[in-house]
Every structure is written in structure tokens, then in C-alpha cells.
Amino acid sequence: MSLLVVGSVALDSLETPFGRREEVLGGSASYFSTCASFFGPTRVVAVVGEDFPEEHLAFLSSRGADLAGLVRQPGRTFRWKGRYDFDLNTAQTLDTQLNVLATFKPALPAAWRDTEFVFLGNIDPDLQQSVLDQVGKPRFVACDTMNFWIDSKRASLLETLKRVDLLFVNDAEARQLAGEHNVIKAAKTILGFGPRAVVVKRGEYGALFFSGSEVFAASAYPLLDVFDPTGAGDSFAGGFMGYVARCGRMEPDVLRRAIVVGSVVASFAVEQFSLDRLRTLTAAEIRARYAEARQLAHFDDLEPDLFAPGR
Amino acid sequence: MSLLVVGSVALDSLETPFGRREEVLGGSASYFSTCASFFGPTRVVAVVGEDFPEEHLAFLSSRGADLAGLVRQPGRTFRWKGRYDFDLNTAQTLDTQLNVLATFKPALPAAWRDTEFVFLGNIDPDLQQSVLDQVGKPRFVACDTMNFWIDSKRASLLETLKRVDLLFVNDAEARQLAGEHNVIKAAKTILGFGPRAVVVKRGEYGALFFSGSEVFAASAYPLLDVFDPTGAGDSFAGGFMGYVARCGRMEPDVLRRAIVVGSVVASFAVEQFSLDRLRTLTAAEIRARYAEARQLAHFDDLEPDLFAPGR
């Protein structure tokens, strides 16, 4: 199997109620590839500046990231600075410095044209399409986006959506993209735009999956301590796509398990700053928490002859 | 089995984005007993005024409500007027007229002293305790409350909690009662106040159940059209307690199914104004939607030999 991600590799500065960190490893491609690595290697398409620490590249490589598609360009690396208050569901962006990301043009190594599984991280939908132009006939394409692109590049985003199998969005993005308040109706509208499936992420509440008439609701793992929510969505996508690529199948039962895997991996990612928890995370821990998630959601069929007479 | 509810019987006036209704049947005891009636009869302790329409009492009776504990007093019936905006999760109270409820002193028929299952609706915790004083040795007591009592009668509410088996609260009430933002920690704190179990209702997101080290997460049935959320919590409690009383057991597996039953019954209740949908609801519809809820939440175990080598 072959899995490719296009996205950001960043230096994040974070403030949370629990502390702060300056210029730590971040970016959608970093979280994605590290989380997918539990299931297999990832081809990374991204850009960094001259100032990007070699140790971060060494770490990503050690986690099976193939960096043949990561270019180092003159200038500074993309930087994001954000703050979370006690409601850890929403980030407040304090500063964004695009730097080398401003002129990023994804260029895939020719050998990657055979890629089977593709994740289009949250970048300009024009760039997402240019990546798809450079892969031959992928088996499964998933894509992320955000309010900024929904608002400013809607037409291009709708073109991307015609070419993807699955879209990851959060509640607010789903509502904005569909122009519909009810999230169930919003998801159905989005399915009409092209994707075969939509995953609506709802933070601490879990995720909903829609495909055709199929609906799956996954509860989030109930965490006592959310430390740093940065990268949760990309960790979710990384676990999801890593698992799907490893299975090599896209049947509904696989996608349901993939959502739980993504949710579990993301639940670890937010336990510490940056990718720190992912550095120590083991497959055994993922498997154990997946089993807990099964237990968390389990209930049996109703008994027969249960209702009051005449009802 | 015997099930008792103490709560309000009200005349509600409602405004939603979908229309309005004046002086329709409402109140916690009305919703509760009608929803519990799918599983068996309910003993109703409540008060109405001279103006309360006989047809509503006839309806409640037809649904197995034993009205021997419902008194008709001089004066007007309790009235509540509320509005919902497009975010149907939160009601805006426009007017509350306590009327006969202001001097309500629950008095149980002597024959009801043997009651096994008790639901203390959202009333003054002093009155909740006076009801418990009037039942001998109930097998299972559940209780509802609200921000007003948490704020204004905290000491009395904590006394009530020492005497109940299960508390129903929503997210915000759990946080307020526990003085703790994280809802998981809040639930654990509340368990320390006395109840053996806590159900945290999260509106469109479903419900969490806590008891000892046990946690259960139930997703809400994904509704395309929420019409009138009034009574959703009491409908949930009615389905829950009706089912538990019918089973006559309080083991974890029963309580899990009870939460799904409550969630399913509540999902019907909000489809039309007042108790209108409950008037036509059948046991077969409840059973069918319960089966859908099973399908909605289902996912399988992970495959063995799944992870990448060395992880």
C-alpha cells in the first residue's frame, strides 16, 4: 500500500491553560504522517524553510515518513501561534506567518504517481487539485479544509470535492459549506457536492460519518485531561487513513473502525504539547484504548415482550 | 412493579422557528408518565389549578397515569412560556407563572408508600426530600434538577443527592454543580456527593453515563427535524425509568439499554409540539428506532496483526 499526504510542516507556538511552548514541531503533514505511521509509511509533500531544525526531519523519517517530496526552500518555515482557553474546543489564532508556504507549489516525485491513498491536508484547494493532477489513479482520496477556504475559494473547493472520496470537516465547517444549520442535513448536502462520504468531527463529542444512507456515530474517548488540542484533526485523519490504507479496503465496516482508530489516536495526541505524546505512543496503547472505546459504546438488543400490553 | 413521578403538570406556550402554540399540555410529570407508559403505569404526584382542562387529565389517565396523587387546587395552573431559536438546544424563558405550584406540598396516597421506583422531577429539593420521606424503601430513586436549584438551594440539593441512586443533569448543570469545567471530572465529583450513577445529557450529542469506574457514551439519534425540544429531558427520564422499572433490575447492562431507550423516546417527543408525537407513538416505532440506534453505534473489534512492524 502507498499513502501520501500534502500539508504543512510548521513551527507552532502555543498557549494553553496548562502552559506554553515556543516554536515546537507542528503542521498537518507532521501530525498526519506520525499518526499514520502506526500502520505504515507515508509519502510527505510539504515545504520548510532554511531555519527548520534537522532533528524534526530526523524524527519524521524515523516514523516512516518518506521525505522525498519535502522541499527545503530559501526563507523561513511556516509559523502558527495560537491560544486555547478553558474551552479547549476552539483555537484562537494569535499570529500566522506563511513564509515559504506562501509560494508553495506541491511537486511530487515521479515515482509517487502510483500512490493509492491520498490525504489532501488543509491547504488552498487549487493546490489540492494540483496534487491530484500528479497522481495517476488513486484508490481513495480524502480531504480536509477550513472556514477560510470555504469562504474565499468556494468554487475551487467545490472542484476539489468532485474529485475526492471523503471529506473531513467539523460541525461549523459543515454548516458553512452546506449553508444549512442542521448538521445531518448539512452532511447530506455535502454528499451532493461529490464525496462518497463525509466525516463531521465534533471535538469532545466525537464524530459522525455519512455515506449514502449509512450513518455512524462515534463517541469521543472521554478524556480527563486535554492538554493541547493542536493537530487533533490531522491526527484523526492520520489514524483513519493509515488504518484504511493498511486494510486496503473501503467497505463501511472498515471505515467505521477507521473512525474509531482516528478518534483514539487523536485522543492521545492532545494529551501533551505538540507531537510529544505521539513520540512515546505504542501500538499496544492504541489497541487497548480502542477496546475501551468498544466497551464505552456497547449496548445490547432490547428484550422481546418488553412493552406494556396494548402499546 | 410500581413507578412514581413527582413533578409539574403545566400549560406551555411555545415559540419555535417552526410555529407557535398557546397553552398546550406540558410539565415534567406529563412528559415523564406518558413516556414511561410504554412500559407500564405511573403514579403521578402533581398539582393543577381549577382551569386545567379535563381532557388533558383524561389523556394522561388513558396512558396509564394513576392520578390519585394529582390534586386540583383553587387558582390557576402553572404556566411556562418559552422560545427556541434555530439553535434548538437552549430554551429562552419568556414567562413563568408558578400559580398553584407556588404552594405545592406533595402528599402521597398512603397506598403509594410501597413504591419501588421513584423519579423526582425538577422541583425544589426540599419537596423532593418530602416525597422520599413518604415512600418506605424504594428500590431505585432518580432525580432531576436545574441551574436555579443548584444556585439557590445547593445545601438542600446536596441532601437530596445523598438519598438518590441516579442524577440526570445536562453538561452545564454538571459543571455548575461540581464547580469543574471538564464534564468527566464533574461527573466523578458528583458521584462523590452520593448518587451511585450520573447521566449527563448533551442534547443533540447524546448522553454520558457514569457509575463507579463504568462509563457509557450514547449518541443521540441523528434527527433531521427537531421541532419542539420542550420536555426532551423528562421524556428521556420517562423512557429510562419506565424501562428500568419494567426490567426490575439495575445492573449496568440494563441501565445502558435504558439510556438508549430514553434517548429514543425523547427523539420522538421533540418531533412535534407539546406531547403530540407521543400521542401517536407506538411500541413498534420505539423498537425500530432502538434497532437503528444499535446500527448507528456499531463497530467491530480491530483485526489482529494490524500494526506496522516494530510499533
Interface residues (C-beta under 8 A of the other chain):
Chain A: S37 F38 F39 G40 P41 G64 F86 D87 H181 N182 V183 I184 K185 R202 E204 Y205 G206 L208 V215 F216 A217 A218 S219 A220 P222 L223 L224 D225 V226 Y243 R246 C247 D253 R256 R257 I259 V260 V261 T282 A283 I286 R287 Y290 A291 R294 L296 A297 H298 F299 D300 D301 L302 E303 L306 F307 A308 R311
Chain B: S37 F38 F39 G40 P41 G64 F86 D87 H181 N182 V183 I184 K185 R202 E204 Y205 G206 L208 V215 F216 A217 A218 S219 A220 P222 L223 L224 D225 V226 Y243 R246 C247 D253 R256 R257 I259 V260 V261 T282 A283 I286 R287 Y290 A291 R294 L296 A297 H298 F299 D300 D301 L302 E303 L306 F307 A308 R311
